[in-house]
Amino acid sequence: MEIAINNKRYTVEAGSDETLLNVLRNHLGMTGSKYGCGEGACGACKVLIDGVAAPSCITTIGSLAGKNITTIEGIAEEVLHPVQKSFLETDVFQCAYCASGMVIAAVSLLKKNEKPSEREIIQGMQGNICRCGTYPRIVRAIQLAANQKNGHGQTN
């Protein structure tokens, strides 16, 4: 099966019902997306599918024909993405297990809404669980990213 990930095409030996998370981690060695709940509820495994955050643990590769997938490994190019930078500047992470999923969800949110209110950020980040409870810092980091750069990496 052929799949487009981070602007590259890969051929993987996997059944169409195999999860994207399994393909990423076990077939392609892309371990940035984490296995959390296995039910699409915690957000640790999120990736962008055609620019929209989606749980890779319940997404089958058979459903991805013609879709572009971006993992945490593909978010930054030569420099950190503005969201990654703001999460570091705001000291969001403690254990960082949720980090990749949080960043992916924030990037997706800012692509849809370049200047979200606090309430819109909270709503937009639903489905992403932080075991350490750093939610206020996550909101501040997204606000910082929105103020510095929009979700597309363009200066406002």
Residue frames as a rotation matrix with the C-alpha (Angstrom) as fourth column:
MET 1
0.586 0.810 0.000 0.00
0.810 -0.586 0.000 0.00
0.000 0.000 -1.000 0.00
GLU 2
-0.458 -0.716 0.527 1.27
0.701 -0.655 -0.280 3.49
0.546 0.241 0.802 -0.85
ILE 3
0.590 0.594 -0.547 0.85
0.807 -0.458 0.373 6.36
-0.028 -0.661 -0.750 1.57
ALA 4
0.075 -0.513 0.855 1.90
0.368 -0.783 -0.502 10.06
0.927 0.353 0.130 1.52
ILE 5
0.743 0.069 -0.666 3.51
0.669 -0.132 0.732 11.20
-0.037 -0.989 -0.144 4.78
ASN 6
0.405 -0.579 -0.707 5.41
0.202 -0.698 0.687 14.45
-0.891 -0.422 -0.166 5.37
ASN 7
0.592 -0.038 -0.805 5.56
-0.682 -0.555 -0.476 15.20
-0.429 0.831 -0.354 1.64
LYS 8
-0.644 -0.726 -0.240 7.12
-0.755 0.552 0.353 11.80
-0.124 0.409 -0.904 0.83
ARG 9
0.468 0.763 -0.447 5.56
-0.809 0.573 0.130 8.67
0.355 0.300 0.885 -0.60
TYR 10
-0.563 -0.568 0.600 6.02
-0.763 0.636 -0.113 5.37
-0.317 -0.522 -0.792 1.19
THR 11
0.122 0.545 -0.830 5.11
-0.580 0.718 0.386 1.84
0.806 0.434 0.403 0.22
VAL 12
-0.479 -0.219 0.850 4.25
-0.863 0.293 -0.411 -0.32
-0.159 -0.931 -0.330 3.22
GLU 13
-0.602 0.272 -0.751 3.41
-0.056 0.924 0.379 -3.98
0.796 0.270 -0.541 3.55
ALA 14
-0.920 0.383 0.085 0.29
-0.107 -0.034 -0.994 -3.68
-0.378 -0.923 0.072 5.65
GLY 15
-0.480 0.837 0.262 -3.36
0.876 0.440 0.199 -4.58
0.051 0.325 -0.944 5.46
SER 16
-0.449 0.350 0.822 -5.85
0.214 -0.852 0.479 -1.84
0.868 0.391 0.308 4.72
ASP 17
0.662 0.747 -0.059 -7.35
0.188 -0.090 0.978 -2.29
0.725 -0.659 -0.200 8.21
GLU 18
-0.040 -0.754 -0.655 -4.02
0.977 0.108 -0.184 -1.65
0.210 -0.647 0.733 9.98
THR 19
0.787 0.382 -0.485 -3.96
0.523 -0.830 0.195 1.60
-0.328 -0.407 -0.853 11.92
LEU 20
0.707 -0.515 0.485 -1.97
0.052 -0.647 -0.761 4.56
0.706 0.563 -0.430 10.75
LEU 21
0.624 -0.478 0.618 -0.30
-0.781 -0.351 0.516 4.74
-0.030 -0.805 -0.592 14.18
ASN 22
0.624 -0.378 0.684 0.96
0.047 0.892 0.450 1.19
-0.780 -0.248 0.574 13.84
VAL 23
0.727 -0.347 0.592 2.25
0.665 0.146 -0.732 1.86
0.168 0.927 0.337 10.34
LEU 24
0.719 -0.456 0.524 4.01
-0.352 -0.890 -0.291 5.05
0.599 0.025 -0.800 11.45
ARG 25
0.493 -0.502 0.711 5.65
-0.836 -0.047 0.546 3.54
-0.241 -0.863 -0.443 14.50
ASN 26
0.343 -0.293 0.892 6.29
-0.196 0.907 0.373 -0.09
-0.919 -0.303 0.254 13.51
HIS 27
0.641 -0.091 0.762 6.74
0.705 0.462 -0.537 0.03
-0.303 0.882 0.361 9.74
LEU 28
0.620 -0.324 0.715 8.27
0.401 -0.652 -0.643 3.47
0.675 0.685 -0.274 9.20
GLY 29
-0.175 -0.757 -0.630 10.06
0.948 0.042 -0.315 4.15
0.265 -0.652 0.710 12.51
MET 30
-0.459 0.117 0.881 8.23
-0.069 -0.993 0.096 7.47
0.886 -0.016 0.464 13.04
THR 31
-0.307 0.249 -0.919 7.75
0.821 0.557 -0.124 7.35
0.481 -0.792 -0.376 16.80
GLY 32
-0.953 -0.071 0.294 6.71
-0.039 -0.935 -0.353 10.95
0.300 -0.348 0.888 17.48
SER 33
-0.021 0.993 0.119 3.03
-0.743 -0.095 0.662 10.05
0.669 -0.075 0.740 17.55
LYS 34
-0.844 -0.355 0.403 2.36
-0.534 0.487 -0.691 8.20
0.049 -0.798 -0.601 20.81
TYR 35
-0.307 0.747 -0.590 0.02
0.246 0.661 0.709 5.36
0.919 0.072 -0.387 21.69
GLY 36
-0.748 0.127 0.651 -2.24
-0.616 -0.497 -0.611 6.55
0.246 -0.858 0.450 24.48
CYS 37
-0.253 0.775 0.579 -5.75
-0.708 0.259 -0.657 5.18
-0.659 -0.576 0.483 24.79
GLY 38
-0.949 -0.124 0.291 -6.13
0.100 0.755 0.648 3.31
-0.300 0.644 -0.704 21.50
GLU 39
-0.170 0.974 0.150 -9.65
0.891 0.217 -0.399 4.73
-0.421 0.066 -0.905 21.19
GLY 40
-0.320 -0.024 0.947 -9.02
0.716 -0.661 0.225 8.16
0.620 0.750 0.229 19.65
ALA 41
0.680 0.728 -0.082 -9.93
0.567 -0.453 0.688 9.97
0.464 -0.514 -0.721 22.86
CYS 42
0.545 -0.490 -0.680 -6.63
0.662 -0.246 0.708 11.16
-0.514 -0.836 0.190 24.39
GLY 43
0.983 -0.069 -0.169 -4.94
-0.155 -0.804 -0.574 12.93
-0.097 0.590 -0.802 21.47
ALA 44
0.320 -0.938 0.135 -1.44
-0.279 0.043 0.959 11.53
-0.906 -0.345 -0.247 21.98
CYS 45
-0.248 -0.405 0.880 -1.44
0.582 0.664 0.469 9.98
-0.774 0.629 0.071 18.51
LYS 46
0.681 0.689 -0.250 -2.82
0.216 -0.515 -0.830 12.89
-0.700 0.511 -0.499 16.50
VAL 47
-0.609 -0.710 0.354 -1.54
0.600 -0.120 0.791 13.64
-0.519 0.694 0.499 13.02
LEU 48
-0.204 0.531 -0.823 -2.75
-0.556 -0.754 -0.349 16.03
-0.805 0.387 0.449 10.35
ILE 49
-0.431 0.180 0.884 -4.76
0.710 0.672 0.210 14.43
-0.556 0.719 -0.417 7.56
ASP 50
-0.131 0.261 0.956 -5.17
0.821 -0.512 0.252 16.98
0.555 0.818 -0.147 4.80
GLY 51
-0.591 -0.293 0.752 -4.47
-0.007 -0.930 -0.367 19.66
0.807 -0.222 0.548 7.41
VAL 52
0.338 0.783 0.521 -7.01
-0.684 -0.176 0.708 18.48
0.646 -0.596 0.477 9.99
ALA 53
-0.612 -0.572 0.546 -5.98
-0.788 0.384 -0.481 16.87
0.066 -0.725 -0.686 13.28
ALA 54
0.518 0.741 -0.427 -7.08
-0.676 0.661 0.326 13.23
0.524 0.120 0.843 13.51
PRO 55
0.318 -0.380 0.868 -6.31
-0.735 0.480 0.479 10.30
-0.599 -0.791 -0.127 15.82
SER 56
-0.153 -0.478 -0.865 -3.96
-0.922 0.384 -0.049 7.90
0.356 0.790 -0.499 14.05
CYS 57
-0.847 -0.210 0.489 -4.78
-0.438 0.796 -0.417 5.05
-0.301 -0.567 -0.766 16.46
ILE 58
-0.139 0.865 0.482 -8.25
0.171 0.500 -0.849 4.57
-0.975 -0.035 -0.217 14.97
THR 59
0.466 0.208 -0.860 -7.55
-0.741 -0.439 -0.508 5.68
-0.483 0.874 -0.050 11.40
THR 60
0.462 -0.286 0.839 -6.93
0.364 0.924 0.115 2.78
-0.809 0.253 0.531 9.04
ILE 61
-0.532 -0.736 -0.418 -4.43
-0.121 -0.422 0.898 3.18
-0.838 0.529 0.136 6.26
GLY 62
-0.597 0.391 0.700 -7.03
0.783 0.474 0.403 1.88
-0.174 0.789 -0.589 3.83
SER 63
0.505 0.847 -0.164 -9.00
0.810 -0.531 -0.249 5.09
-0.298 -0.007 -0.954 4.43
LEU 64
0.271 -0.516 -0.813 -6.10
0.120 -0.819 0.561 7.33
-0.955 -0.249 -0.160 3.45
ALA 65
-0.134 -0.302 0.944 -5.94
0.946 0.245 0.213 6.92
-0.295 0.921 0.253 -0.32
GLY 66
0.071 0.082 0.994 -5.17
0.713 -0.701 0.007 10.30
0.697 0.709 -0.108 -1.87
LYS 67
0.960 0.278 -0.013 -4.73
0.195 -0.636 0.747 11.98
0.199 -0.720 -0.665 1.52
ASN 68
0.028 -0.957 0.290 -1.69
-0.013 -0.291 -0.957 13.87
1.000 0.023 -0.020 2.77
ILE 69
0.814 0.162 -0.557 -0.54
0.510 0.260 0.820 13.00
0.277 -0.952 0.129 6.27
THR 70
0.060 -0.802 0.594 1.70
-0.292 -0.584 -0.758 15.23
0.955 -0.128 -0.269 8.36
THR 71
0.515 -0.009 -0.857 3.20
0.723 0.543 0.428 13.85
0.461 -0.840 0.286 11.55
ILE 72
0.910 -0.249 -0.331 5.03
0.081 -0.677 0.732 15.74
-0.406 -0.693 -0.596 14.29
GLU 73
0.002 -0.966 0.260 8.23
0.603 0.209 0.770 14.83
-0.798 0.155 0.582 12.44
GLY 74
-0.315 -0.078 0.946 6.98
0.935 -0.198 0.295 16.81
0.164 0.977 0.135 9.43
ILE 75
0.700 0.647 -0.302 5.70
0.699 -0.707 0.105 19.93
-0.146 -0.285 -0.947 11.24
ALA 76
0.527 -0.600 -0.602 9.03
-0.210 -0.778 0.592 21.74
-0.824 -0.185 -0.536 11.41
GLU 77
0.937 -0.333 0.110 11.13
0.190 0.219 -0.957 22.25
0.295 0.917 0.269 8.36
GLU 78
0.027 -0.995 0.097 14.45
0.391 -0.078 -0.917 24.03
0.920 0.063 0.387 8.92
VAL 79
-0.838 -0.204 0.506 13.29
-0.343 -0.525 -0.779 25.81
0.424 -0.827 0.370 12.07
LEU 80
-0.808 0.574 -0.130 10.71
0.477 0.510 -0.716 25.00
-0.345 -0.640 -0.686 14.71
HIS 81
-0.220 0.851 0.477 7.10
0.648 -0.238 0.723 25.62
0.729 0.468 -0.499 13.79
PRO 82
-0.465 0.066 0.883 5.71
-0.404 -0.903 -0.145 28.68
0.788 -0.424 0.446 15.64
VAL 83
0.664 0.736 0.129 3.51
-0.490 0.298 0.819 26.40
0.565 -0.607 0.559 17.75
GLN 84
0.533 -0.553 -0.640 6.48
0.654 0.749 -0.103 24.23
0.537 -0.364 0.761 18.77
LYS 85
-0.494 -0.776 0.393 8.45
0.386 -0.601 -0.700 27.34
0.779 -0.195 0.596 19.62
SER 86
-0.143 0.512 0.847 5.65
-0.652 -0.692 0.308 28.83
0.744 -0.509 0.433 21.73
PHE 87
0.838 0.416 -0.354 5.13
-0.056 0.710 0.702 25.56
0.543 -0.568 0.618 23.61
LEU 88
0.115 -0.884 -0.453 8.83
0.836 0.333 -0.436 25.57
0.536 -0.329 0.777 24.53
GLU 89
-0.597 -0.355 0.719 8.84
0.074 -0.917 -0.391 29.26
0.799 -0.181 0.574 25.43
THR 90
0.137 0.770 0.624 5.82
-0.738 -0.341 0.583 28.81
0.661 -0.540 0.521 27.68
ASP 91
-0.798 -0.549 0.249 7.34
-0.579 0.582 -0.571 25.74
0.169 -0.599 -0.783 29.37
VAL 92
0.157 0.976 -0.151 4.22
-0.913 0.202 0.355 23.70
0.377 0.082 0.923 28.63
PHE 93
0.475 0.137 -0.869 5.58
-0.237 0.971 0.023 20.21
0.847 0.195 0.494 28.97
GLN 94
0.294 -0.395 0.870 6.42
-0.904 0.180 0.387 18.21
-0.309 -0.901 -0.305 32.04
CYS 95
0.069 -0.272 0.960 6.37
-0.019 0.962 0.274 14.54
-0.997 -0.037 0.061 31.00
ALA 96
-0.397 -0.199 -0.896 5.75
-0.758 -0.479 0.442 15.53
-0.517 0.855 0.040 27.33
TYR 97
-0.688 0.187 0.702 3.84
0.335 0.939 0.078 12.36
-0.644 0.289 -0.708 26.46
CYS 98
0.350 0.930 0.116 1.04
0.645 -0.149 -0.750 14.50
-0.680 0.337 -0.651 25.02
ALA 99
-0.216 -0.531 -0.819 3.44
-0.023 -0.836 0.548 16.89
-0.976 0.137 0.168 23.28
SER 100
-0.964 -0.223 0.145 3.17
0.132 0.069 0.989 15.72
-0.231 0.972 -0.037 19.68
GLY 101
-0.331 0.921 0.207 -0.62
0.926 0.274 0.260 15.44
0.182 0.278 -0.943 19.78
MET 102
0.302 0.397 -0.867 -1.00
0.630 -0.765 -0.131 18.82
-0.715 -0.507 -0.481 21.47
VAL 103
-0.526 -0.582 -0.620 1.23
-0.111 -0.675 0.729 20.51
-0.843 0.452 0.291 18.89
ILE 104
-0.905 0.228 0.360 -0.62
0.421 0.351 0.836 18.84
0.064 0.908 -0.414 16.01
ALA 105
0.035 0.990 -0.139 -4.02
0.999 -0.039 -0.025 19.87
-0.030 -0.138 -0.990 17.42
ALA 106
0.182 -0.024 -0.983 -2.81
0.339 -0.937 0.086 23.45
-0.923 -0.349 -0.162 17.97
VAL 107
-0.847 -0.499 -0.185 -1.44
-0.032 -0.299 0.954 23.68
-0.531 0.813 0.237 14.42
SER 108
-0.631 0.690 0.355 -4.76
0.730 0.374 0.572 22.44
0.262 0.620 -0.740 13.06
LEU 109
0.240 0.731 -0.638 -6.69
0.880 -0.441 -0.175 24.90
-0.409 -0.520 -0.750 15.24
LEU 110
-0.082 -0.360 -0.929 -4.59
0.064 -0.932 0.356 27.86
-0.995 -0.030 0.100 14.09
LYS 111
-0.952 -0.162 0.260 -5.02
0.252 0.067 0.965 26.87
-0.174 0.985 -0.023 10.45
LYS 112
-0.222 0.960 0.171 -8.79
0.909 0.140 0.392 27.12
0.352 0.243 -0.904 10.94
ASN 113
0.857 0.512 0.057 -8.73
0.421 -0.760 0.495 30.16
0.297 -0.400 -0.867 13.20
GLU 114
0.049 -0.954 0.296 -5.65
0.500 -0.233 -0.834 32.40
0.865 0.188 0.465 13.19
LYS 115
-0.729 -0.248 0.638 -6.73
-0.329 -0.690 -0.645 34.41
0.600 -0.680 0.421 16.24
PRO 116
-0.030 0.780 -0.626 -8.80
0.433 0.574 0.695 32.14
0.901 -0.250 -0.355 18.49
SER 117
0.264 0.209 0.942 -10.22
-0.737 -0.586 0.336 33.40
0.622 -0.783 -0.001 21.77
GLU 118
-0.678 -0.485 0.552 -9.39
-0.735 0.483 -0.476 31.55
-0.036 -0.729 -0.684 24.99
ARG 119
0.091 0.816 0.571 -12.75
-0.565 0.515 -0.645 29.79
-0.820 -0.264 0.508 24.78
GLU 120
0.789 0.179 -0.588 -12.11
-0.612 0.319 -0.724 28.78
0.057 0.931 0.361 21.15
ILE 121
-0.262 -0.935 -0.241 -8.70
-0.789 0.351 -0.504 27.41
0.556 0.058 -0.829 22.12
ILE 122
-0.580 0.099 0.808 -10.22
-0.637 0.564 -0.526 25.35
-0.508 -0.820 -0.264 24.93
GLN 123
0.517 0.841 0.159 -12.92
-0.485 0.441 -0.756 24.03
-0.706 0.313 0.635 22.59
GLY 124
0.638 -0.310 -0.705 -10.42
-0.707 0.128 -0.696 23.40
0.306 0.942 -0.138 19.80
MET 125
-0.454 -0.890 -0.036 -8.14
-0.761 0.409 -0.504 21.39
0.463 -0.201 -0.863 22.05
GLN 126
0.309 0.630 0.713 -10.90
-0.843 0.528 -0.101 19.07
-0.440 -0.570 0.694 23.28
GLY 127
0.993 0.058 -0.106 -9.85
-0.098 0.898 -0.429 15.47
0.070 0.436 0.897 22.83
ASN 128
0.118 -0.990 -0.072 -6.26
0.031 0.076 -0.997 16.16
0.993 0.115 0.040 23.90
ILE 129
0.961 0.238 -0.138 -5.43
0.114 0.113 0.987 15.03
0.250 -0.965 0.081 27.41
CYS 130
-0.007 -0.954 0.298 -2.40
-0.414 -0.269 -0.869 16.26
0.910 -0.130 -0.394 29.35
ARG 131
0.330 0.089 -0.940 -1.59
0.597 0.752 0.281 13.87
0.731 -0.654 0.195 32.19
CYS 132
-0.570 -0.690 -0.446 0.35
0.793 -0.320 -0.518 16.63
0.215 -0.649 0.730 33.96
GLY 133
0.349 0.869 -0.351 -2.50
0.917 -0.393 -0.062 19.15
-0.192 -0.300 -0.934 33.80
THR 134
-0.593 -0.661 -0.461 -0.61
0.531 -0.750 0.394 22.01
-0.606 -0.011 0.795 32.14
TYR 135
0.078 0.748 0.659 -3.75
0.996 -0.036 -0.077 23.27
-0.034 0.662 -0.749 30.41
PRO 136
0.794 0.223 -0.565 -3.34
0.268 -0.963 -0.004 26.96
-0.546 -0.148 -0.825 31.38
ARG 137
-0.141 -0.927 -0.349 0.17
-0.228 -0.312 0.922 26.94
-0.963 0.210 -0.167 29.86
ILE 138
-0.524 0.036 0.851 -1.11
0.733 0.528 0.429 25.17
-0.434 0.849 -0.303 26.76
VAL 139
0.585 0.792 0.175 -3.71
0.793 -0.515 -0.324 27.92
-0.167 0.329 -0.930 26.25
ARG 140
0.608 -0.428 -0.669 -1.03
-0.143 -0.888 0.438 30.61
-0.781 -0.171 -0.601 26.77
ALA 141
-0.461 -0.839 0.290 1.29
0.124 0.262 0.957 28.90
-0.879 0.477 -0.017 24.31
ILE 142
-0.193 0.474 0.859 -1.40
0.967 0.242 0.083 28.80
-0.168 0.847 -0.505 21.63
GLN 143
0.842 0.456 -0.286 -2.22
0.436 -0.890 -0.134 32.46
-0.316 -0.012 -0.949 22.27
LEU 144
0.184 -0.874 -0.451 1.49
-0.205 -0.483 0.851 33.28
-0.961 -0.064 -0.268 21.94
ALA 145
-0.601 -0.385 0.700 1.76
0.525 0.471 0.709 31.34
-0.603 0.794 -0.081 18.67
ALA 146
0.277 0.801 0.531 -1.35
0.958 -0.186 -0.220 33.10
-0.077 0.570 -0.818 17.34
ASN 147
0.844 0.026 -0.536 0.07
0.128 -0.980 0.153 36.50
-0.521 -0.198 -0.830 18.26
GLN 148
-0.086 -0.973 -0.216 3.51
-0.254 -0.188 0.949 35.80
-0.963 0.136 -0.230 16.76
LYS 149
-0.901 -0.176 -0.397 2.58
-0.431 0.238 0.870 33.79
-0.059 0.955 -0.291 13.72
ASN 150
0.207 0.978 -0.004 -0.56
-0.967 0.204 -0.155 32.36
-0.150 0.036 0.988 12.30
GLY 151
0.448 0.080 0.890 -1.06
-0.304 0.950 0.068 28.62
-0.841 -0.301 0.450 11.88
HIS 152
0.965 -0.091 0.245 0.46
0.261 0.372 -0.891 28.69
-0.010 0.924 0.383 8.41
GLY 153
0.174 -0.972 -0.159 3.83
0.904 0.093 0.418 30.03
-0.391 -0.216 0.895 9.56
GLN 154
-0.001 -0.116 0.993 3.20
0.681 -0.728 -0.084 33.50
0.732 0.676 0.080 8.15
THR 155
-0.846 -0.296 -0.443 3.98
0.525 -0.602 -0.601 36.64
-0.088 -0.741 0.665 10.09
ASN 156
0.210 0.977 -0.049 0.86
0.970 -0.214 -0.114 38.57
-0.122 -0.023 -0.992 11.05
